[in-house]
Each structure stands twice: as C-alpha cells, then as structure tokens.
C-alpha cells in the first residue's frame, strides 16, 4: 500500500498498517475530511545528517503529544520516517485540520525553537484506491486561515536550538579532567566527577544557537570520553564510578535532551551502573514537576541522579520523592553560602536524611570545613585536599581523614 501525494511524492507502507489505513480511508471519513497527514519533512531537512540519530526522539515527542490530545475515538498511523496519518471520526474537517495544525505547531516549536506557518506541512487524505491513498497538501492560505481560527501565530524570536537552519559547527576544543569524590562515612574514593573543559573560539556576537550547540557538544564529549575509559577498564575489579554534570539550562532544551539520549542509548547497558548524572546549576524556584521530569529522563541511563542546589535553598521539599540519588551544594559557585556554610550544610544534611538520600559538598576549600561537614553527616565531598583534578580517573582507594589532613 502506498501514500501518493498530489505533487508526486510516494511512500510505501508496511503491511502492519494497511488494515488500520483501510479503516481510516473509508469513503465516509474521507468525504468528511476527517483523515489528515502531518509531514515531518522540514524537521528532517533541518537536522540533515543527524536525522538518523535524532528521528526516534522526534517521533517519541510527536507520539507523546498525540497520546495526550487524541480523543478515545481518534487514532494515528505512522507511514514512514516523516509521515503520520491522523484519523478523527468524531470531528469535522476544520476541527480535524486545526488539531493537526496545533500538534505540528507545537512539535516545530519544540524541535526547531520557532515555528513559521510556511514550514508546516499538513495534507488531507483525498481518496483511496486499492492499496494506495491520495494525499493533497493544504495550501498556505488555508493554513493561515486555520491558524487564525486556532489562535496560533508565528513564533517571534527563535529559542536557541541546534536544529535551526544556518547552524554552524561550534569552534571549540575539549580538555578532560576528573576530580575525586570522597565517601566521608566509609573513608573511600569510589567516584570521580568529570570536569568539563572547552576552549570556546567564537566571538561575543556568535549566534546563540551556535553557543547552545557548543554546550551540547561538550555534554556529548564528556559522555563519550568517560564511557571510553570505563570500557577500557571493563575487566578491572575496582573500576571507578563516574559522575557527569549537565546544567539545568542545557537539560531544559528538548534538542539537547535528544542528543544526550541518543548518546546514552548507544552506550552498552552494562555501563549504566557506573554512571551518575548531576543536574548542575539549578536556579531557585524550579517546580517539582519539572525536576521530576528531568530526573525521569536521566534515570534510565545511569545508577542515580544528583541535583546541585542553589545556595540558600529554602524549599527542600521540592526535591523529595522525585527519585534523586543525592542533593548538595557547590562551594565554588559565585553565590556559594560563604560564612553561612555551617547552617546551610546542616539544613542540607537534615533534608537529605529525611528524604533518605545522600548529601554532597563540592570544592570544600579547607580541611576544617571537611571535618565539620563530615561530622554533620555529609556523605560525599570533593576538595583540593582530597585530590586535585587529574586527566585520567584513578582507582577505588581508601582515604582516611588523617591522610587528608596530613596530605599523605
């Protein structure tokens, strides 16, 4: 069975969807205009060579939108890489096409950062003959009319995204280092935190989407580099655990999540128990539902997710019950707690114990502060006294409090 566009484009359908399409292509539904097509060709063209890697995430996003919005009598069928047929038996022609337009508009906005009506391609299934259906694209002026009825408008300034037309490769080089994390209760180093290093060569006026692409490239590079070391040490009994920080802002980009998920899915499943993700640079006031979504995105690919909280966090309840492995603070951040450190660490440890998760402090500047944090129950610490950043992560090793103080 084939779907034939009026402009001559033909797509061969698999036998698995033929029966559903015959239902959708019944004469009554076709006459009422209830059967329409959303085409992803523009998104495919924007991703270029990356389409093969990203298409699964695009489909998943579209199918998620459809599952949320379809009524019980509606259904959809995927014909091929870029063609989805939607059947809405309970709707009239305009309602069905406005529904498709809303879905396509939301998909383009999420994937491309903006949506111009001229880039959306929606078509009406006009007829069915044997094993083929004829599909007629909806004209641009008709789309504009539907958009006005739906209250949709073209996006203004585009949000940053690596899928936007004209994106160029980021001009950067990478350096790699790992900082040891000390388990203060067991006095052992088992985990090494990746420290991202990127030499950005773009100017201040470089397009914002290129900067985003640079950040995504850094996240992807950190994953691949760390995974490569873990694979090299696959036969070692005392193989380290790697903690990889990814900023909240980056994880908030749908395209960044697609790129990260694509890399994670390409890694052997056996590595997941050796990876911890850290959501870094969390701002104040992030809704718990949003945090839960990001944790849920990362958890299938790792042994646990840590959250680096903003200094002077007031609402620790927002981090409760969302599946986190640990919560903590980075004392080297510009807004670190300073002289209020002891009070903040105490509140952190109390909250972590109440939630039955771990607590951490990164870049603790002094040995006395390490001793205080440990006494309060902080589980994981990093500090220049614990170990300086290194190009290659070390091995699992014992490290006592005495050794930290004496530097042995």
N, C-alpha and C positions, 0 to 999 in steps of 0.2 A: 504494500500500500504506500502511496506517495502523496505528499502535500505539494501542490503545484501553485506557486504564486502567479498572479496575473502578469508579473514582469518576467516570468520565465524561470525563476528560481525553483528548483525541485529538490525535495528532501525525501529520502527513502525511510520508511517507518519500519520498526521491528514488528514481528508477529505478536509480541506481547501486548501491544497497544491497539491492535486492529479492532478487536471486539469493542473496546471502550469507544474508539473513534466512530465506529458504525452507529453506536447509540447516540453519540454527540452529533453526528452528521445526519440525523433523521430529518426528513423533509420539513416537519413541523417546526423543529427548533431552528433550522437554517432559515426558514421563512420569517421567523420572528426576530432573527439577528441575535440569538442567544449564544452562539458559538463564535468565539473570537480567539485571536492569537496574540501573544506577547513575544516579540523577537528581541534577542539579546545581541544582535549583530554589532551594534555600535559599541557596546561594552567590550565585546571580543576584539574589535579593531583597536580600541584604546589600550588594551593590555598587551597587544602584539604577541611576541614570543612567549610571554608569561601566561598566556591564556590556558595552556595545558596544565600549568601548575595551579592556577587560581580558579579555574572554572567550577571545580567541586564546591568551593566556598561560595561562589556566586549563586550556584543552583541551591545550595542549602539556605542562603539568605532569602532567595525568592520563595522557596517552598515554605520557609518559616512564615513569611508574610501571608502566603496563601492559606496556610493552615489556620492562622489567626483570624482571617477575614471571610473565608468562604462559609456560606450557609450550609445546613445539612444536605440540601438537595443539589448543591454545586459540586463539581469535580474538575480536575485538571489532568492533562496527559502531556508528558514530555516527549516530543517527537525526535529531537536530536540535540546537539550541543547548544543551539541558540533558539529553539522554537518550543514554546509551551502553548498548548491549546486549553482554553478555559470554557467550560460549559455551565451556563446559569439558567436552568429551566424555569426558575421562578421569576426571572427578570425580563423586562422588555429590552429592546435593542439599545436604547440610550443608557439605561441603567447598567446593562452588561458591559458596554464600552467604557462608561465612566469608571466602573470598577476596575477594568483592565488598565485604564489610564492612571488611576490612583496608585495601583500596585507598581506599574512601570516607573512612575514619577518618583515614588519612594525608593525603589531599587536604584535608579540612576543617581539620586541624591546621595544615597549611602555609599555607592561604589565609586562614583566619579566626583563627589564633592559639590556638584551643582547639577541642575537639570534644565536643559533648553528643550522646549517642546519639539523643535525640529530634529532632535536626536532620538526621540521616542518613535518606535515603530510598532504600531498596532494594526492588525488586519482582521477582516471579517471573513469567516468561512462561508463562501457563497453557494457552493454546490458540492455534491458527492456523486461520483460515477465509478462504479466497480470498486477498485482498490485505490482510488485517488480522490482527493478533495481539492477544490479550487479556492485559493485564498487571495482576497483583494485588499491591499493596504488602504487604510483610512487616510484620506487626503489631509494635507497640512491645515487647510482652513477649517475642515471638520474637527480636527484635533483641537484647534484653538477654541472653537465653539464649545466643545465638550469640556475643555479646561476651565473656561469661564463659568460654565454651569456647575462644575465641581468645586469652584473656588480655588483652583490651583493657579499659581503664577510661576514664571521662570525664576529660578534662584538668582539672587543678586550676586554678591561677591562669593566666589567659589571657596569652599572649605579646602584645606590642603589635602591632597591625595596623590599617590603615586600613579594613579590611572589616568590622570588628566592629560589631554593632548599637549604635546610640546615638552613633556618632562624629559630632562636630560639626566645622564648618569651623574651621581654625586662625585665631586672631585675630592677624594679623601684617601688616606692610607690608614691602616689599622696597626695598633700595638696591643699586646696582650699581657696581662698580669693577673695574679691571683693573691688574695690576702687570706691568711689562715684564720679560721673561726674556732675559738676555744670553748669547749663544753666545760663550764666552770664547776659543775657539780661532779662530773666524772673525771675532771682534770685530763682531758684528752682532746687532741685535734683530729677531727674526722672530716671536716668540711672546709672547702676553700671557696671563697667568694670571688667571682670574676669581676675585675676592674676594667671597665671599658676604656679604650684609648683610641681616639680618632683624630687625625690631623686634617682639619677642615680647611680646604683651599678656596672655598667660594667667598665672594665678596659680601659686604653687608647688604647689597641690593639683590642678592641672589633670590630667585623665586622661592616663595615659602614652600611650595610643593616639592622643590628640589631638596630643601633642608629636611623636610619630612622623610624624603626618600633616603637621605643620608642617615637619619636616625634608624630607619628600618634596616638599612644595610648593616649598621653597627649591631643591632639586635640579632640579625641573622648570622653575622660573622661570629658573634660571641657564642651562639648555639653550636655552629658547625665546628669552631675551633675546640670548644670544650668537649664536644662529642667525639672528636677525633682523638683527643688524649685519652678519654675514657675507653674508647675501643682499643687503643694501643695497650692499655693496661688490663684488658679483659680477663687475663689469666691470673692476675695478681690477687692474692687473698685480701690484702689490705688496701684495696682500691678506694680512693677518696670519693667523697660526695661533693658535687659542685652546686653552688648557689649562683643563680644568674639573675641580676637585677634588670627589670624592664620598667620604664617610667609609666606612671598612671596616664599621662598625656598621650604617650605612644599607644598604650593599650586601648585608649578611647577612640582610636582611629579604626574603623572597620577594615580598611585595606591593610593596615599594619597587622591586625589580628589574622587576616587571611594569609599574609606572608609568613607570620610566625607559625601558624597552624600547619602550613604546607611543609615547613622545615621539620617541625616536630613529627609529623606523620611519616616523613621519610627516614627517621631515625629508627634503629632497632628497638623493639618494645622492651628488650632487656635493659636498656639504658635508663628507663624511666625511674627505676628505684634509686638511681644515682644522681638525679636532677632535682633541685629545689628552685622554684621561681620566687623572686622577690618583687612585689609591686612597690616600686620606689617613688618618692616624691609625691606622696598623697597630699592633696590640699585639704583644708578644713571643709566640712560640710558636705562631703560626698554622701549621697543617700545610700542606705544599707542595701537596697535593691540593686543599685549599680555595682557596689562592691561584690555582692553575691554573684552577679552576672560575670564579672571578670575572674573571680576565683573559680567559678564553674567552668569557664573557658580554659583555664590553665591546668586545672587538677588532673584531667585525663592523661596529661603528658608528663607527669612528674610524681615524686613521692610526697610533696607538700608545697603549699604556697605561703610565703611570709608577706607581711604588709609593713612597710616603713611608714610610720605615722607622722603627722606633722607635730612640731613642737607644741607643748602646752595643750595637748588634746584634752578636751572636756568630756566628750561623749564616747567613752569606751564601749558602751553598749552597741554602737553601730557595727562593731567588729565581732560581736558574739553570734554564734550559731550560723556562720556563713561558710564554714569549712576551712578556716585558716589553720596553718600549722604553727605559726608564731607571729607575734606582733612586737614592734620595737622602734627604736629611735636611732638616728644617725647623728652623732655629736659633732660631726664636722660640717653639718649643713649651716648655711648663713643664719638661720633663725633657731639654732640649737638652744637648749634650755639654760646654758650658762650657769649662773650662781644658783639657779633653782633646780639644779640637777638632782640632788638627793630627793627632793619632794616629788619630782616628775618620775624618777626611777621607781620610787616607792609605789606611786599610783599605777605605773605600768605593770609592775610585778603583781600587785594585788588583782588588777584586772585580768592578767594572763592566768593566774591561779584560779580565779573564779570561773574563767571560761575553759579551764583545763587544757590550755595550750601553752607553748613555750614563749619566753620573752628574750629579746636580744638588745644589745647596745653595740653599735659600730663606731670605730675610731675613738675609743676612750683615750683621752690624752695623757693620763697619769696613773702610776701604779696604785696610789692610794684610792683613786676612784674605782679601779678594778676591784680592789678589796671590798669597798663599800657596796658596789653593785652585786658582787658575789654574795655578800652577807645578806643582802635583801632578797636574794633568790633569783637574780638574773641568770638565765640558762646559757646564753651564747654571747660571747664578747669578741670583739676584734680591737687591736691596739698595736701601735708600733712596738710596744714592749712584748707583745705576744708573738709578733713576727712581721717583718717587712714584706711588702709585695714582692712576688717572685714571678719570673717568666713561666715556669712550669710548676704546677701544684705539687706539694710534697706528698708524703705518705701519711697514713694514720699513725699518730705517735702520742706517747704520754707527755704531758707538760704540767708540772706541779706549780702551785702558787709560789713556792720558794724559787723555782727556776725563773719565773717571770720577774721576780724582784731582783734576783742576783744576775740575771742575764745569761745564765748558763744554758 
